[in-house]
């Protein structure tokens, strides 16, 4: 039972939009009222675009213990919460930060899957919170914990996570209600009863210990298969990879080969192997190691598959994306699903997609820029699930065959060539500095303003390297400046670091 020293039961639920937090609160409300409790429910909506969850707060008080109607609180108070239910691991961590999980009172029911916040996704570097650190924090903070992947379990039963959270709550036995009372709350709604009860039962079995939690191995991101592996040209690339590259580099280079075959064509993938092969020769001649080759193989594949408008259009209309979206919204086979892409193209994206000469002319011709900006380029909603929107992006993605003639292609290849030349010149003099220059590629990512900021920061760091003597201190300087460039979007931290070391 949640509270042995008092009659009142306090429960806080943290759930994001679409996870059924309100439904879960309603089930607890119905169960409590049907069992002879006064129940009060309040909610504080989270901020939009996944920067916070909605907090539902419930207080239950047995009618038989009350001489008059009790006064129940509206908000969770640190140190006074019996049960916290978190529909995602980071929300459990946030509950610890808020102080509403305490080791002397609080039982925690949490799903250990992650749904990344906007701040995590939009970080310049790897902005993800560490799941291991969050788990360590909640284990130290809570009195008892039931924590497993309830999202996957809910998907397996074609329902939302509220049903598995409810089942885990029942299985934890922290509330003074029977399993039948829990199930009656689900049945009473009359909505998706069979699926919800099935998910409830599966989670109940795990939380109560009747069914062990299946520990899955760490998932490795699935890479696209080699397109047309039976094609003689592609087969020759695979044979070359196996024969010419050391075992320490082969896996990374294979991943890069996959990416560039998917991005462009075998000739482009062959150019990738040529470039990596040159670095490998340099590695063997100078150190006999493969660290520089592995670093360049990884970052070169990312740079050569830069995200231009052609690539973005291609990704948005792929079958696997439509399938993933259908899965996320849990659409049935007989239901229609509409996708809307919000786009605001800049003059740079237009110029990048045009042939090199025309793109350069557009960027340097004021009247043409003004005309396009004022009359053509504006925010658009592209409905890719409708024929008109799909064909628009399909036409843009079909320009892949002409990518080599575009202004963006010429610009990126020039940058790549300069980057590789810098690495090749530094490797014999300062091997570690050459590796750090290779890693600086991770500043250049995305498209639009994000890409422009990355290129600007990259160039500022390269300028700083050119103005510094090639010493061990220069290597540490590049590490410091790269970290500063990834610290914020506006470049303020990098500017301060450059000013300090100037």
C-alpha positions in Angstrom: 0.0 0.0 0.0 1.2 3.5 -0.9 0.7 5.1 2.6 0.7 3.1 5.8 0.9 6.2 8.0 -2.0 8.1 6.7 -5.3 7.7 4.8 -4.7 10.1 2.0 -3.1 8.8 -1.3 -1.2 11.2 -3.5 -0.3 10.4 -7.1 1.6 12.4 -9.8 1.6 11.5 -13.4 4.0 12.9 -16.0 2.9 12.2 -19.6 3.5 13.8 -23.0 0.8 14.6 -25.5 -0.6 11.4 -27.2 0.5 9.1 -24.3 -2.9 9.0 -22.7 -2.0 10.7 -19.5 -5.5 12.1 -19.1 -7.0 8.7 -19.8 -4.7 7.2 -17.1 -5.8 9.9 -14.6 -9.5 9.2 -15.5 -9.0 5.4 -14.9 -7.5 6.1 -11.4 -10.3 8.6 -10.8 -13.0 6.1 -11.8 -11.4 3.3 -9.8 -11.1 5.4 -6.7 -14.7 6.7 -6.8 -16.1 3.2 -7.4 -14.1 2.0 -4.4 -15.5 4.6 -2.0 -12.9 7.3 -2.2 -13.1 11.0 -2.6 -10.9 11.8 -5.6 -9.6 15.1 -6.9 -7.7 15.5 -10.2 -5.9 18.5 -11.5 -3.4 19.0 -14.4 -0.8 21.5 -15.4 -0.2 21.4 -19.2 3.4 21.1 -20.4 5.0 23.4 -22.9 4.3 22.6 -26.6 6.8 21.0 -28.9 8.0 18.5 -26.3 9.9 20.7 -23.9 7.8 19.3 -21.0 5.1 16.9 -20.0 1.7 17.5 -18.6 1.6 16.9 -14.9 -1.6 15.2 -13.6 -2.0 15.2 -9.8 -4.5 13.1 -7.9 -5.4 12.9 -4.3 -7.6 10.1 -2.9 -9.2 10.0 0.5 -11.5 7.1 1.8 -15.1 8.3 2.4 -15.4 6.0 5.4 -12.6 7.8 7.2 -13.9 11.3 6.7 -16.2 13.1 9.2 -16.8 15.7 6.5 -15.7 16.3 2.9 -11.9 16.6 2.9 -9.9 19.5 1.5 -7.6 18.1 -1.1 -4.5 19.8 -2.6 -4.2 20.9 -6.2 -0.5 20.5 -6.8 2.1 17.9 -5.9 4.3 19.0 -2.9 7.9 17.7 -2.6 8.1 15.0 0.1 4.4 14.3 0.1 3.9 12.1 -3.0 3.2 8.4 -2.7 3.3 7.4 -6.3 4.9 9.0 -9.3 4.1 7.6 -12.8 6.4 8.7 -15.6 5.6 7.8 -19.2 9.2 8.3 -20.3 12.6 8.0 -18.6 13.6 11.7 -18.8 10.3 12.6 -17.1 11.2 10.4 -14.2 14.5 12.3 -14.0 12.7 15.6 -14.1 10.5 14.4 -11.2 13.6 13.8 -9.2 14.8 17.3 -10.0 11.5 18.7 -8.8 11.9 16.9 -5.5 8.6 15.0 -5.8 10.3 11.6 -5.6 11.7 10.9 -2.1 13.3 7.7 -0.8 11.1 7.6 2.4 7.7 7.6 0.6 7.6 7.6 -3.2 7.1 4.5 -5.4 8.1 5.2 -9.0 6.4 3.6 -12.0 8.4 4.5 -15.2 8.9 3.4 -18.7 12.6 3.3 -19.5 12.3 4.2 -23.2 13.3 7.7 -24.5 11.4 10.3 -26.5 13.9 13.0 -27.0 13.0 16.6 -26.2 13.4 19.4 -28.7 16.4 20.7 -26.8 18.1 17.3 -27.2 17.4 17.0 -30.9 18.3 20.6 -31.7 21.6 20.7 -29.8 24.6 21.5 -32.0 26.4 18.4 -30.7 25.1 15.3 -29.0 22.5 16.9 -26.7 21.0 13.6 -25.4 20.6 13.1 -21.7 22.3 9.9 -20.5 19.8 7.2 -19.8 22.3 5.4 -17.5 22.7 8.6 -15.4 19.0 9.1 -15.2 18.4 5.5 -14.1 21.1 5.9 -11.4 19.5 9.1 -10.2 16.0 7.6 -9.9 17.2 4.5 -8.2 18.8 6.6 -5.5 15.8 8.9 -5.1 12.8 6.5 -5.0 11.6 4.1 -2.3 10.7 1.5 -4.8 10.9 1.3 -8.6 9.1 -0.5 -11.4 10.9 0.4 -14.6 10.9 -1.3 -18.0 10.0 -0.5 -21.6 6.3 0.0 -21.4 6.1 1.8 -24.8 7.2 -1.2 -26.8 4.8 -3.4 -24.8 1.9 -1.0 -25.6 2.8 -1.0 -29.3 2.8 -4.8 -29.3 -0.8 -4.7 -28.1 -1.8 -1.9 -30.5 -2.6 0.7 -27.8 -0.9 3.6 -26.0 1.4 3.6 -23.0 -1.3 4.6 -20.5 -2.6 1.0 -20.5 0.8 -0.5 -19.7 1.5 2.2 -17.1 -1.8 1.3 -15.4 -0.9 -2.4 -15.5 2.5 -1.7 -14.0 0.8 0.4 -11.3 -1.5 -2.5 -10.4 1.3 -5.0 -10.5 3.4 -3.0 -8.1 0.8 -3.4 -5.4 1.4 0.1 -4.0 -2.3 1.0 -4.1 -5.1 -0.6 -2.0 -7.1 -1.8 -4.9 -7.6 -5.2 -6.4 -6.8 -6.3 -9.9 -10.5 -6.6 -10.7 -11.0 -2.9 -9.6 -8.2 -1.8 -12.0 -9.7 -3.8 -14.9 -13.2 -2.5 -14.1 -11.9 1.1 -14.7 -10.7 0.1 -18.1 -13.9 -1.8 -19.0 -16.1 1.1 -17.8 -14.8 3.4 -20.6 -16.0 1.1 -23.4 -13.1 2.2 -25.6 -10.4 -0.2 -27.0 -11.2 -2.4 -24.1 -9.7 -5.6 -25.5 -6.4 -4.0 -26.5 -6.1 -2.0 -23.3 -6.8 -5.0 -21.1 -4.3 -7.1 -23.0 -1.6 -4.5 -22.5 -2.6 -4.0 -18.9 -2.3 -7.7 -18.3 1.2 -8.0 -19.9 2.5 -5.0 -17.9 0.9 -6.4 -14.7 2.7 -9.7 -15.1 6.1 -8.0 -15.5 5.6 -5.6 -12.6 4.3 -8.3 -10.2 7.2 -10.6 -11.1 5.1 -13.2 -12.8 6.8 -12.6 -16.2 10.5 -11.6 -16.3 11.6 -8.5 -18.1 13.3 -9.4 -21.4 16.6 -7.6 -21.5 17.2 -6.7 -25.2 20.7 -6.1 -26.5 21.7 -2.6 -27.3 20.0 -1.8 -30.6 22.3 -0.9 -33.5 20.9 1.5 -36.1 19.9 -0.4 -39.2 21.9 0.8 -42.2 20.5 0.6 -45.7 21.4 -2.5 -47.5 23.9 -2.2 -50.4 21.7 -1.2 -53.4 22.1 -3.5 -56.4 24.8 -5.5 -54.7 24.6 -7.9 -57.7 25.5 -5.1 -60.0 29.1 -5.6 -61.3 30.1 -2.0 -60.4 28.9 -2.3 -56.9 30.4 -5.7 -56.5 33.7 -4.3 -57.6 33.5 -1.6 -54.9 32.8 -4.2 -52.2 35.7 -6.3 -53.4 38.0 -3.3 -53.4 36.9 -2.4 -49.9 37.7 -5.9 -48.7 41.1 -6.1 -50.5 42.5 -2.6 -50.1 41.5 -1.5 -46.6 42.7 -2.7 -43.2 40.3 -4.6 -40.9 40.3 -1.6 -38.5 38.8 0.6 -41.2 36.6 -1.8 -43.2 33.4 -1.5 -41.1 33.4 2.3 -41.0 34.2 2.5 -44.7 31.5 -0.1 -45.5 29.0 2.1 -43.7 30.2 5.1 -45.7 29.9 3.1 -48.9 26.3 2.2 -48.1 25.5 5.8 -47.4 27.0 7.2 -50.6 25.5 4.5 -52.8 22.1 5.4 -51.3 22.9 9.1 -51.7 24.2 9.3 -55.2 25.7 6.5 -57.3 28.6 4.0 -57.6 30.9 6.6 -59.1 30.5 8.9 -56.1 31.0 6.0 -53.7 34.2 5.1 -55.6 35.5 8.7 -55.2 34.9 8.2 -51.4 37.1 5.1 -51.4 39.7 7.0 -53.4 39.8 9.7 -50.8 39.9 7.3 -47.8 42.5 5.2 -49.5 44.8 8.3 -49.8 44.5 8.9 -46.1 45.2 5.2 -45.3 48.4 5.3 -47.4 49.5 8.4 -45.4 48.6 6.6 -42.2 50.8 3.6 -43.1 53.7 5.7 -44.1 53.8 7.8 -41.0 52.5 5.8 -38.0 51.3 2.4 -39.1 48.1 3.1 -37.3 44.6 3.5 -38.6 43.1 6.1 -36.3 43.3 8.9 -38.7 41.9 6.8 -41.6 39.0 5.7 -39.4 38.2 9.3 -38.4 38.3 10.5 -42.0 36.3 7.6 -43.3 33.5 8.4 -40.9 33.4 12.1 -41.2 34.0 12.1 -45.0 31.0 9.9 -45.6 28.9 12.4 -43.6 30.3 15.4 -45.5 29.9 13.9 -48.9 26.3 13.1 -48.2 25.5 16.7 -47.2 21.8 17.5 -46.9 20.8 19.6 -49.9 17.2 20.2 -51.1 17.4 17.2 -53.3 18.3 14.9 -50.4 15.6 16.4 -48.1 12.9 15.9 -50.7 14.0 12.4 -51.3 13.9 11.5 -47.6 10.5 13.0 -47.0 8.7 10.9 -49.7 10.4 7.5 -48.9 8.1 4.6 -48.3 9.8 3.8 -45.0 9.0 7.3 -43.7 5.3 7.0 -44.5 5.3 3.6 -42.8 7.1 5.0 -39.7 4.6 7.8 -39.4 1.7 5.4 -39.7 3.2 3.4 -36.9 3.8 6.4 -34.7 0.2 7.7 -35.0 -1.1 4.1 -34.8 -3.1 4.4 -38.0 -5.1 1.3 -39.0 -4.6 -0.2 -42.5 -8.0 1.2 -43.6 -7.4 4.7 -42.2 -6.1 7.6 -44.3 -3.1 9.5 -43.0 -2.1 13.0 -44.1 1.4 14.4 -43.7 2.1 18.1 -43.9 5.6 19.4 -44.4 6.3 23.0 -43.2 8.9 24.6 -45.5 10.4 28.0 -45.8 13.1 27.9 -48.6 15.8 30.6 -48.5 17.5 32.1 -51.5 20.5 30.0 -50.7 18.6 26.8 -51.1 17.4 27.9 -54.5 20.9 28.9 -55.7 22.3 25.6 -54.3 20.0 23.5 -56.5 20.7 25.5 -59.7 23.6 24.8 -62.1 26.9 26.3 -60.7 27.0 29.3 -63.0 23.3 30.3 -62.5 23.5 29.7 -58.8 26.5 31.9 -58.5 24.8 34.6 -60.6 21.7 34.5 -58.4 23.6 35.0 -55.2 25.4 38.0 -56.6 22.5 39.7 -58.4 20.5 41.9 -56.0 17.4 42.4 -58.1 17.0 38.7 -58.7 17.4 37.9 -55.0 14.9 40.6 -54.1 12.4 39.3 -56.6 12.5 35.7 -55.4 12.5 36.7 -51.8 9.5 39.1 -52.1 7.3 37.2 -54.5 8.3 33.5 -54.6 10.0 32.4 -51.4 7.6 32.2 -48.5 6.4 29.7 -45.9 4.6 26.8 -47.5 2.7 23.8 -46.4 3.4 20.8 -48.6 0.9 17.9 -48.2 3.1 14.9 -49.2 0.2 12.5 -48.7 -1.7 14.2 -51.5 -0.7 13.8 -55.2 0.2 17.5 -55.8 2.6 17.7 -52.8 4.1 14.3 -53.4 4.8 15.0 -57.1 6.4 18.4 -56.2 8.9 16.7 -53.9 9.3 13.7 -56.2 10.3 16.1 -59.0 12.8 17.8 -56.7 14.3 14.5 -55.6 14.7 13.3 -59.2 17.3 16.1 -59.7 19.7 13.7 -58.0 21.1 12.7 -61.4 22.1 16.4 -62.0 23.5 17.0 -58.5 27.1 17.1 -59.8 26.3 20.2 -61.9 24.8 22.2 -59.0 26.3 25.2 -57.2 26.1 23.4 -53.9 27.9 20.3 -55.1 30.8 22.5 -56.4 30.9 24.4 -53.2 31.0 21.4 -50.9 33.6 19.5 -53.0 35.8 22.5 -52.8 35.4 22.6 -49.0 36.1 18.8 -48.7 39.2 19.0 -50.9 40.6 21.8 -48.7 39.8 19.9 -45.5 41.5 16.7 -46.8 44.6 18.7 -47.9 44.9 20.3 -44.5 44.7 16.9 -42.9 47.3 15.4 -45.3 49.7 18.3 -44.7 49.4 18.1 -40.9 49.5 14.3 -40.4 53.3 14.0 -40.8 54.0 16.9 -38.5 51.3 16.5 -35.8 49.3 13.3 -36.1 46.9 14.2 -33.2 46.2 17.6 -34.7 45.3 16.0 -38.0 42.8 13.8 -36.2 41.2 16.7 -34.4 40.9 18.6 -37.8 39.1 15.5 -39.1 36.7 15.6 -36.2 35.8 19.2 -36.8 33.6 18.0 -39.7 30.9 17.3 -37.1 30.3 21.1 -36.9 28.9 21.0 -40.4 25.5 19.4 -40.5 21.9 19.9 -41.5 20.7 22.5 -43.9 19.5 26.1 -44.1 20.6 28.3 -41.2 22.0 25.3 -39.2 24.4 24.4 -42.0 25.4 28.1 -42.5 26.3 28.4 -38.8 28.2 25.2 -38.9 30.3 26.3 -41.9 31.0 29.6 -40.3 32.2 28.1 -37.1 34.3 25.5 -39.0 36.0 28.3 -40.9 36.7 30.3 -37.8 38.4 27.4 -36.2 40.5 26.6 -39.3 41.5 30.3 -39.4 42.7 30.0 -35.8 44.7 26.9 -36.7 46.4 28.7 -39.6 47.4 31.5 -37.3 48.9 29.2 -34.7 52.2 27.2 -34.7 51.8 23.5 -35.1 52.3 22.3 -31.5 50.6 20.1 -28.9 48.9 23.3 -27.6 47.3 23.7 -31.0 45.7 20.3 -30.7 44.2 21.2 -27.4 43.1 24.5 -28.8 41.1 22.8 -31.6 39.5 20.5 -29.1 38.5 23.5 -26.9 37.2 25.5 -29.9 35.2 22.7 -31.3 33.5 22.1 -27.9 32.8 25.9 -27.7 31.3 25.9 -31.2 28.9 23.1 -30.2 27.9 24.8 -27.0 25.3 27.2 -28.5 23.7 28.2 -31.8 24.6 31.9 -31.9 28.4 31.3 -31.6 28.8 33.4 -28.5 30.8 30.7 -26.6 33.1 30.2 -29.6 33.6 34.0 -30.1 34.6 34.3 -26.4 37.0 31.4 -26.7 38.6 32.9 -29.8 38.9 36.2 -28.2 40.6 34.7 -25.1 43.2 32.7 -27.1 43.9 35.2 -29.7 
